[in-house]
Amino acid sequence: MGLDIRMPIGLMFAILGLFLTGYGLFGDKSVYYKSLGVNINLIWGVVLIVFSAVMIVLAMRGNRNPSPAGDVDTSRRGH
């Protein structure tokens, strides 16, 4: 079918991960009082970036060597 959504999904999660990581690094530190001092935005931002990298690598590997539709081995015809 030729529909590969790994690249758009990877790019979407990369953008969201970058925003979340940036907010975790440069945002107001007082909001982490409720979460016992854990910077959950930074942690999940990094998780999203890693997930997006995996999706982008898989998309690039999947598109590396597409075989043409007419590539059929006819050397064994009739046997």
C-alpha positions as CSV (number, residue, x, y, z in Angstrom):
1,M,0.0,0.0,0.0
2,G,2.8,2.6,0.3
3,L,1.4,4.6,3.1
4,D,4.1,5.2,5.7
5,I,3.2,7.4,8.6
6,R,6.3,6.8,10.7
7,M,8.0,10.0,9.4
8,P,5.1,12.4,10.2
9,I,4.6,10.8,13.6
10,G,8.3,11.0,14.3
11,L,8.4,14.7,13.4
12,M,5.3,15.5,15.4
13,F,6.7,13.8,18.6
14,A,10.1,15.5,18.0
15,I,8.4,18.9,18.0
16,L,6.4,18.1,21.1
17,G,9.4,16.7,22.8
18,L,11.5,19.7,22.1
19,F,8.8,22.0,23.5
20,L,8.3,19.9,26.6
21,T,12.1,19.6,27.2
22,G,12.5,23.3,26.7
23,Y,9.7,24.0,29.2
24,G,11.3,21.6,31.7
25,L,14.7,23.2,31.3
26,F,13.7,26.9,31.3
27,G,10.3,26.9,32.9
28,D,9.3,28.0,36.4
29,K,10.8,25.5,38.9
30,S,8.1,26.2,41.5
31,V,5.6,24.1,39.6
32,Y,7.5,20.9,40.5
33,Y,6.6,21.3,44.2
34,K,3.5,19.3,43.7
35,S,5.4,16.4,42.1
36,L,7.9,16.2,44.9
37,G,10.6,18.1,43.0
38,V,10.6,15.7,40.0
39,N,10.9,17.6,36.7
40,I,8.5,15.4,34.9
41,N,8.3,17.8,31.8
42,L,12.1,17.3,31.2
43,I,11.8,13.5,31.7
44,W,8.9,13.0,29.3
45,G,10.3,15.5,26.8
46,V,13.5,13.4,26.5
47,V,11.3,10.2,26.3
48,L,9.4,11.8,23.4
49,I,12.6,12.8,21.6
50,V,14.0,9.3,21.9
51,F,10.7,7.8,20.6
52,S,10.7,10.3,17.7
53,A,14.3,9.4,16.8
54,V,13.3,5.7,16.7
55,M,10.3,6.4,14.4
56,I,12.4,8.6,12.1
57,V,15.2,6.0,11.8
58,L,12.6,3.2,11.1
59,A,11.0,5.4,8.4
60,M,14.4,6.1,6.8
61,R,15.3,2.4,6.9
62,G,11.9,1.5,5.3
63,N,12.3,3.9,2.4
64,R,16.0,3.1,1.7
65,N,15.6,0.3,-0.8
66,P,12.1,0.2,-2.4
67,S,11.7,-2.6,-4.9
68,P,9.8,-1.7,-8.1
69,A,6.4,-3.4,-8.6
70,G,7.4,-5.1,-11.9
71,D,10.5,-6.8,-10.5
72,V,9.6,-10.4,-10.8
73,D,11.9,-13.4,-11.3
74,T,11.0,-15.0,-14.6
75,S,14.0,-17.3,-14.9
76,R,12.1,-20.3,-13.5
77,R,9.0,-20.0,-15.8
78,G,7.5,-23.3,-16.6
79,H,9.2,-25.4,-14.0
